[in-house]
Amino acid sequence: MAIEKIVDLFVSGRLCLFGEHTDWAGEHKVNRPHVVEGRTLVVGTQEGLHATAKRLPNKVLRMTTTDNSGRKLGTQELPLEPSELLAAAREGGFFSYVAGTAYRIVVAHEIDGGLELDNHTTSLPMGKGLSSSAAVCVLVARAFNKVFDLKLTTRGEMEFAYLGEIATPSKCGRMDQACAYGNVPVLMNFDGDILSVDQVPLAAPMHLVLVDLKAAKDTTTILRNLQSAYPKPANALHEGLQRLLGPVNHRITAQALQHMQSGDLRALGKLMCEAQSLFDELAGPLCPEQLTAPVLHKVLSYPDLQPLIWGGKGVGSQGDGTAQLLCKGPQEQAQV
């Protein structure tokens, strides 16, 4: 009897440096040409999901998961059948991301057998704005790709991961699946349904610290409230958000790209602070219960940090999940 090959996998989280929320906003350009395309600068994190995958003789999907404290969350199993997978995806919860991505794979490819996926180590915090759900979706897409030799490119894995995530109650944009690129900084443009991805060369290393704010945020509520401003603005607050995620974001990301390519980290940190201030002003009023974010702002303004950092801002959908701090160097990074 043949021994099935075991595949080792790692998928990082993703950190949005600039341009959060412009991925889903830019997709509205398909039906509303006046909407400005989205643009984000994204990099993978060192933290992520480690797993092994192998083929099973029976058509089942079996996954064991481990949280970032090392606690085993048990094993879940489903028949590898579209109707079963779609029903599980629509239920929500962690396993919905697994089921949603598997559903997209099995309706597009002939899968001979089943898949066992053991997420044995997780160093990525969940629900902190680092795209843990997208990392799960990319992990599942990559597992199918490697085990069944589907010959998907990285962009192909990203596409199946995105389609898998939007099969769940989560209505993310395409940016989150940039975790498929690992720790390579990328510039992503979202022009309607057209996505372009370009690698960004760095002239100087960026010494970042991610701070788990140990507070609560509700990404679903943030997305629902902000997405109410699209596609057609109904009031001045909606117009302000479309300005933020359109022309204002284009200016910010263009300047950030210039600073990253020239190595001017002082200017990049200052730009982070400006981007946060603009987000607070133009996005915050649409979801004050989540985006007032008192813990985030306390950390960003903490006096003892100021001599050590060039600047900082919120992460992901924003709110009290995670802060990113751009430190002045490796020694300052260690002190922070």
Backbone torsions as a table, in degrees:
resi	resn	phi	psi	omega
1	MET	NA	130.8	-177.5
2	ALA	-69.5	141.3	176.1
3	ILE	-92.8	124.7	-177.9
4	GLU	-70.4	137.1	178.6
5	LYS	-67.4	137.0	176.4
6	ILE	-99.3	128.9	-177.3
7	VAL	-105.3	129.7	174.9
8	ASP	-89.2	136.6	-175.7
9	LEU	-134.1	147.4	170.1
10	PHE	-143.2	132.9	174.1
11	VAL	-130.0	127.7	-178.9
12	SER	-82.3	168.0	165.2
13	GLY	-79.0	-178.4	176.8
14	ARG	-133.0	143.6	177.8
15	LEU	-114.5	120.4	175.1
16	CYS	-86.2	109.4	179.2
17	LEU	-70.9	-45.3	-179.5
18	PHE	-148.2	147.4	170.9
19	GLY	98.1	19.8	-179.7
20	GLU	-57.8	144.2	178.8
21	HIS	76.1	-8.4	-177.3
22	THR	-80.5	-10.2	178.5
23	ASP	-67.8	-53.7	179.8
24	TRP	-70.7	-32.0	179.1
25	ALA	-64.4	-43.0	-178.9
26	GLY	-65.5	-24.5	179.4
27	GLU	-66.7	-21.2	178.8
28	HIS	-69.3	-10.7	179.6
29	LYS	-64.3	-19.7	177.9
30	VAL	-55.9	-46.9	-176.7
31	ASN	-106.2	-11.4	-179.6
32	ARG	-129.3	89.1	-174.7
33	PRO	-58.1	-22.4	-179.3
34	HIS	-72.6	-17.7	-180.0
35	VAL	-68.0	133.2	-180.0
36	VAL	-79.6	138.4	-178.5
37	GLU	-62.2	151.3	179.4
38	GLY	-81.6	156.9	179.6
39	ARG	-152.4	127.3	-180.0
40	THR	-132.9	150.5	169.5
41	LEU	-111.3	121.3	-168.8
42	VAL	-133.6	146.0	173.5
43	VAL	-140.9	148.1	176.6
44	GLY	-74.8	158.2	178.2
45	THR	-97.6	163.7	172.5
46	GLN	-71.7	-26.8	179.7
47	GLU	-80.3	153.0	179.7
48	GLY	-179.0	-158.8	-178.3
49	LEU	-113.3	125.8	175.6
50	HIS	-105.7	137.7	-177.4
51	ALA	-155.5	163.1	167.0
52	THR	-120.3	152.0	-179.2
53	ALA	-139.1	146.0	174.8
54	LYS	-151.4	159.7	179.0
55	ARG	-78.2	142.1	173.7
56	LEU	-111.4	148.9	-179.5
57	PRO	-68.8	-31.4	-178.9
58	ASN	-94.2	151.7	-176.8
59	LYS	-80.3	77.1	177.2
60	VAL	-133.6	157.3	171.9
61	LEU	-112.3	119.0	-177.7
62	ARG	-125.4	125.5	-178.6
63	MET	-136.2	132.0	172.8
64	THR	-108.5	133.8	-176.2
65	THR	-122.8	153.7	179.3
66	THR	-133.2	132.6	180.0
67	ASP	-84.7	178.3	-173.2
68	ASN	-78.4	3.3	170.5
69	SER	-98.6	0.1	179.8
70	GLY	90.3	4.8	-177.8
71	ARG	-84.2	127.3	176.5
72	LYS	-71.3	129.4	-178.7
73	LEU	-97.9	5.1	176.5
74	GLY	96.2	178.6	-177.5
75	THR	-115.4	134.4	175.6
76	GLN	-119.8	145.8	-175.6
77	GLU	-139.5	139.7	178.2
78	LEU	-139.6	149.4	169.9
79	PRO	-61.4	141.7	-179.7
80	LEU	-82.7	61.8	-178.9
81	GLU	-123.2	136.0	-174.0
82	PRO	-52.4	-45.6	-175.4
83	SER	-64.4	-41.0	179.2
84	GLU	-66.1	-43.2	-178.3
85	LEU	-66.4	-42.2	-179.1
86	LEU	-66.0	-40.0	178.3
87	ALA	-61.6	-42.3	179.3
88	ALA	-67.1	-37.4	179.1
89	ALA	-62.2	-39.5	-176.0
90	ARG	-75.6	-13.1	179.5
91	GLU	-73.2	-22.2	-176.1
92	GLY	82.5	176.9	-177.1
93	GLY	91.6	172.9	-174.7
94	PHE	-56.2	-47.2	-174.0
95	PHE	-70.1	-15.4	178.6
96	SER	-63.1	-33.1	179.4
97	TYR	-68.3	-38.8	176.7
98	VAL	-63.5	-50.0	-177.2
99	ALA	-65.3	-40.7	-179.0
100	GLY	-62.5	-43.4	179.7
101	THR	-69.0	-41.4	176.7
102	ALA	-61.6	-39.6	177.4
103	TYR	-57.7	-47.7	-179.0
104	ARG	-62.8	-36.1	179.9
105	ILE	-68.3	-47.6	-171.7
106	VAL	-73.4	-22.3	176.4
107	VAL	-82.3	-13.5	-179.0
108	ALA	-105.1	-19.0	-175.6
109	HIS	-135.0	149.2	171.0
110	GLU	-79.7	111.4	-177.9
111	ILE	-104.5	115.2	-176.9
112	ASP	-92.9	91.7	-179.9
113	GLY	114.9	-162.9	-178.6
114	GLY	-121.7	-176.9	-176.1
115	LEU	-134.8	131.1	171.2
116	GLU	-110.7	125.9	-176.5
117	LEU	-126.5	120.3	-179.4
118	ASP	-113.5	101.7	175.5
119	ASN	-82.3	84.8	-169.2
120	HIS	-81.6	-20.9	-179.0
121	THR	-142.6	133.7	177.2
122	THR	-131.0	119.0	175.6
123	SER	-107.9	0.6	-176.9
124	LEU	-95.1	122.1	176.6
125	PRO	-63.4	143.2	-179.9
126	MET	-91.5	140.4	173.8
127	GLY	67.3	31.5	-177.7
128	LYS	-119.1	16.9	177.4
129	GLY	84.2	14.6	-178.6
130	LEU	-109.1	20.2	174.7
131	SER	62.3	44.8	176.8
132	SER	-63.0	-37.1	179.6
133	SER	-67.8	-40.7	177.8
134	ALA	-65.4	-37.0	178.5
135	ALA	-62.4	-39.1	176.3
136	VAL	-61.7	-44.6	-179.1
137	CYS	-64.0	-42.9	177.6
138	VAL	-64.6	-39.1	178.7
139	LEU	-58.9	-44.9	-179.7
140	VAL	-66.4	-45.0	179.1
141	ALA	-61.4	-41.3	-179.4
142	ARG	-69.0	-36.1	178.6
143	ALA	-62.3	-48.4	176.9
144	PHE	-60.8	-41.3	-177.9
145	ASN	-61.4	-46.1	-176.4
146	LYS	-76.1	-40.6	-176.2
147	VAL	-72.2	-39.1	-176.1
148	PHE	-105.7	10.7	175.2
149	ASP	50.0	56.0	-177.8
150	LEU	-78.7	-9.8	177.2
151	LYS	60.4	37.1	175.4
152	LEU	-80.8	142.0	170.0
153	THR	-77.5	174.5	174.7
154	THR	-58.8	-41.2	177.5
155	ARG	-63.3	-35.6	177.6
156	GLY	-65.5	-42.8	175.6
157	GLU	-61.1	-42.4	177.7
158	MET	-58.4	-43.0	-176.4
159	GLU	-65.0	-45.3	178.4
160	PHE	-65.4	-36.8	178.2
161	ALA	-64.0	-43.8	179.1
162	TYR	-63.5	-46.5	179.1
163	LEU	-62.9	-34.7	177.1
164	GLY	-66.5	-40.8	-178.0
165	GLU	-69.9	-37.4	-179.1
166	ILE	-78.8	-4.0	170.4
167	ALA	-78.4	-11.5	177.8
168	THR	-95.4	176.5	175.3
169	PRO	-63.9	-15.8	178.2
170	SER	-72.5	134.4	-179.6
171	LYS	-118.1	64.9	-178.1
172	CYS	-76.9	170.9	169.8
173	GLY	-98.6	-174.5	-174.8
174	ARG	-79.7	-13.4	-175.6
175	MET	-60.2	-38.8	-171.4
176	ASP	-58.3	-32.4	-177.0
177	GLN	-74.2	2.4	174.1
178	ALA	-62.3	-14.2	176.2
179	CYS	-59.3	-17.5	177.5
180	ALA	-63.6	-23.0	-178.0
181	TYR	-85.8	-3.3	179.6
182	GLY	71.6	-143.8	-172.7
183	ASN	-92.3	25.0	176.4
184	VAL	-90.1	121.9	177.0
185	PRO	-64.6	136.9	-179.6
186	VAL	-134.8	149.7	170.6
187	LEU	-103.1	123.4	-178.7
188	MET	-114.2	132.7	176.3
189	ASN	-115.8	134.2	-176.3
190	PHE	-119.8	94.1	-177.6
191	ASP	-107.3	87.9	-174.0
192	GLY	65.3	-124.2	179.0
193	ASP	-95.8	10.9	178.5
194	ILE	-101.3	122.9	178.0
195	LEU	-112.3	129.6	171.8
196	SER	-120.9	143.4	-177.1
197	VAL	-131.5	125.8	178.9
198	ASP	-130.0	136.0	176.9
199	GLN	-71.9	146.7	-176.2
200	VAL	-113.1	117.8	176.4
201	PRO	-75.2	139.3	179.1
202	LEU	-105.8	131.0	178.0
203	ALA	-83.4	-19.3	-179.8
204	ALA	-148.6	146.8	179.8
205	PRO	-66.4	143.1	177.5
206	MET	-101.0	122.3	-178.7
207	HIS	-99.6	93.9	-175.1
208	LEU	-103.0	146.1	170.4
209	VAL	-124.2	130.6	175.1
210	LEU	-101.7	128.1	-175.4
211	VAL	-110.2	115.4	172.4
212	ASP	-73.2	114.6	-173.1
213	LEU	-76.9	-6.1	176.9
214	LYS	53.3	36.5	179.1
215	ALA	-128.0	-166.4	-175.0
216	ALA	-117.0	145.8	172.2
217	LYS	-146.1	154.8	-179.9
218	ASP	-125.7	95.0	-176.0
219	THR	-62.3	-37.6	-178.9
220	THR	-60.8	-42.8	178.8
221	THR	-66.2	-43.1	178.5
222	ILE	-59.0	-48.1	-179.5
223	LEU	-62.3	-44.8	-178.2
224	ARG	-60.4	-44.0	-177.5
225	ASN	-69.7	-42.9	-179.5
226	LEU	-71.1	-37.3	-178.9
227	GLN	-69.5	-13.8	176.1
228	SER	-66.3	-15.8	179.5
229	ALA	-81.4	-3.5	-176.8
230	TYR	-123.2	154.3	-0.7
231	PRO	-82.4	-24.2	-176.5
232	LYS	-111.5	122.2	-179.1
233	PRO	-66.9	138.1	-178.3
234	ALA	-105.0	-10.9	-178.2
235	ASN	-159.3	-178.9	-176.2
236	ALA	-65.4	-33.9	177.5
237	LEU	-64.7	-41.2	177.1
238	HIS	-63.0	-42.6	179.1
239	GLU	-62.2	-39.0	178.8
240	GLY	-63.2	-42.4	179.3
241	LEU	-65.6	-41.2	179.2
242	GLN	-65.2	-32.6	174.6
243	ARG	-66.2	-44.1	-179.7
244	LEU	-61.1	-47.9	-174.8
245	LEU	-83.2	-3.0	179.3
246	GLY	-111.0	-103.0	-174.3
247	PRO	-63.1	-37.2	179.0
248	VAL	-63.4	-44.3	179.2
249	ASN	-63.5	-37.1	177.8
250	HIS	-60.7	-42.6	178.3
251	ARG	-64.5	-46.1	-177.7
252	ILE	-62.6	-48.1	-177.0
253	THR	-68.7	-33.9	177.0
254	ALA	-64.5	-42.5	177.7
255	GLN	-67.4	-40.0	178.9
256	ALA	-62.0	-43.2	179.5
257	LEU	-61.0	-42.7	178.9
258	GLN	-62.0	-44.2	-179.2
259	HIS	-66.9	-38.9	179.1
260	MET	-65.7	-39.1	-177.8
261	GLN	-76.5	-23.7	178.8
262	SER	-96.6	-12.6	-179.9
263	GLY	81.7	18.1	-179.9
264	ASP	-86.9	82.3	-174.8
265	LEU	-74.9	-27.8	175.2
266	ARG	-60.2	-46.3	179.2
267	ALA	-67.4	-34.3	179.3
268	LEU	-65.5	-42.2	178.0
269	GLY	-64.3	-40.8	177.1
270	LYS	-62.2	-37.9	179.5
271	LEU	-67.4	-35.7	175.4
272	MET	-58.3	-44.4	179.9
273	CYS	-63.9	-40.5	178.2
274	GLU	-64.3	-43.0	-179.6
275	ALA	-61.3	-39.9	178.8
276	GLN	-65.7	-42.8	179.8
277	SER	-61.7	-41.8	178.9
278	LEU	-67.4	-37.7	177.5
279	PHE	-64.2	-44.6	178.9
280	ASP	-58.8	-41.0	-175.9
281	GLU	-72.7	-43.1	-169.2
282	LEU	-103.5	-22.8	177.8
283	ALA	-104.4	-35.9	-175.3
284	GLY	-52.3	-43.5	-177.7
285	PRO	-64.0	-17.5	179.0
286	LEU	-81.1	-16.0	179.4
287	CYS	-151.9	62.3	-173.1
288	PRO	-62.4	-30.7	-178.0
289	GLU	-66.1	-23.9	179.4
290	GLN	-107.0	-34.5	-169.4
291	LEU	-97.9	-4.6	170.3
292	THR	-62.0	-37.3	168.6
293	ALA	45.2	66.2	-176.6
294	PRO	-63.0	-34.6	-178.9
295	VAL	-69.6	-43.4	177.1
296	LEU	-56.0	-49.3	-175.4
297	HIS	-70.8	-29.2	174.8
298	LYS	-64.2	-42.3	179.3
299	VAL	-67.2	-46.5	-176.5
300	LEU	-61.8	-29.7	-177.5
301	SER	-102.5	6.8	-175.3
302	TYR	-61.1	120.5	-171.8
303	PRO	-56.0	-40.9	-175.6
304	ASP	-67.5	-19.1	179.5
305	LEU	-81.7	-27.0	-168.4
306	GLN	-58.1	-38.8	178.6
307	PRO	-69.7	-12.2	-173.6
308	LEU	-102.8	-13.4	-172.8
309	ILE	-126.7	151.7	172.4
310	TRP	-83.8	-25.9	-179.2
311	GLY	167.5	-176.8	179.9
312	GLY	-171.5	172.1	-180.0
313	LYS	-164.2	177.1	175.7
314	GLY	-75.1	175.1	-174.0
315	VAL	-127.2	145.7	172.2
316	GLY	64.7	-129.6	-179.6
317	SER	-73.6	-1.1	-175.7
318	GLN	76.3	-167.9	-173.2
319	GLY	90.7	-175.0	-175.2
320	ASP	-86.5	57.8	177.2
321	GLY	-104.8	-66.3	-176.1
322	THR	-144.3	145.7	171.4
323	ALA	-111.5	146.8	172.8
324	GLN	-113.2	131.9	-178.8
325	LEU	-121.2	127.5	176.3
326	LEU	-93.8	108.8	-174.8
327	CYS	-85.3	158.9	-175.4
328	LYS	-74.9	-17.4	179.2
329	GLY	179.9	-179.0	-178.0
330	PRO	-64.8	-34.6	179.0
331	GLN	-68.5	-42.7	177.8
332	GLU	-64.9	-36.3	177.0
333	GLN	-60.5	-43.4	178.9
334	ALA	-65.0	-37.0	179.4
335	GLN	-68.6	-40.3	179.6
336	VAL	-63.8	NA	NA
